[in-house]
Amino acid sequence: MSHDPASTDQPHGFPLTRDSVLVELRSEDREKRERAWESLAAAYWRPVYCHIRLRWNASREDAQDLTQDFFLRALGGNFSKDTIRGEHGSGPSFEPVWIGS
C-alpha cells in the first residue's frame, strides 16, 4: 500500500464506502477480500493522509508513516476502541481520523 500522496488527484474529503466493498471484506474468498482492501486503500489513503497532515500538523514523512500504520492496523483487524483512541500506550490516537474529519 505504498502511495505517493502528491501523485493522486482525489479530493481531500472522505468518500462514501460502497456497500459491496464492505460485503467483500467479509467474504470467504481471499481474492475478493484483497480487492476490497485495495479499493479501500485507493479511496481512503489520500483523505487519511491529508487529515493527519493538516489536522495533526504532521510532517510529510510522519503523515505518510501514520497513514501506513492506520491501514496496517485496519488490515490486521487491530482496531479496537482502545487502539483507535490511542489508549494503552499503543501509539497515536486514530479517533479523529476514524470518527470524524
N, C-alpha and C positions, 0 to 999 in steps of 0.2 A: 504494500500500500504506500509506496513512495510517490508522493505527489509534489510538484513544484507549484506553490500557490500562485505564483506570478504567471503561470502558463495556462490558466483556465479563465474562461470568460463568464463563469457562473456568477449570479448576483450574490450579494453579501447576506441576504436573508436566508432563513431556514426554509427549505422546500417542504411540501407536503409529502408524506410517505405513502406510496401506493399500497393498498391492502394486499395485493398479490405478492409484493415483496415480503410482507410480514408473514404471509402463509408459507412462502418458500423458505423462510428462515427456520420454520419448524418442520420442514419436510424430512422424510426418511432418506430421500435421495441426496447424496453428498454433493453432486454437481449442482442441483437446484439451490442448496444452501450456499455453496460457494458463489454462484451467480447473484444471489440475493445480497450477500455481503459486499461483493464487488459493486453492485448497484448502490447500496447504501454509502459505501466509501466514496464513490464518484459523486453522489449527490450532496453528501454532508461534509466532505473533507474541508473544502474551502470555507463554508459558513462556520464550522467549528474553529478552524484556524483563525479566521478574521475575528470571531468573538473573543477568543483568547488573546489575540494580539492587541485588539482595541480596548476591550473591557478590562483586561488584566494588565495592560501596558507592558506586555511581554516583548522581548526582543524577537527578531525573526527566527533565530535558531531555537530559542526557548519555546516559542509558539509552535514551531514545527515538531519539536520533541513532545510537548504536551498533547498536541493533536494526535500524534502517533500513539502515545500512551493511552489516550482516550479510546481510540479504535482497538488497540490491542486488548484493553480491559473488556471492552464490549464483546469482541470476538471470542475472548476466553470465558465469557459468562461471569466475569468478576465484578458485576455492577450491583452490589447490594446497596441499600440505602446508606449504610455506613461508608462504603467506598465512594459513592457519589458525593457525599458530604465531606470527605477527607478525614473522617474520624479514624481512630486507632493509629494515627501517625503513618498512614499508608500512602501518603503523597498528597498532591494538591486536591482541593475540592473541585469536583466537576459539576456541582449542583447548579451554578449559573448557566452552564452550557446545556445540561440535561433538562433543566426545568424551564428555563426561560431565556429570552435573548434581549 
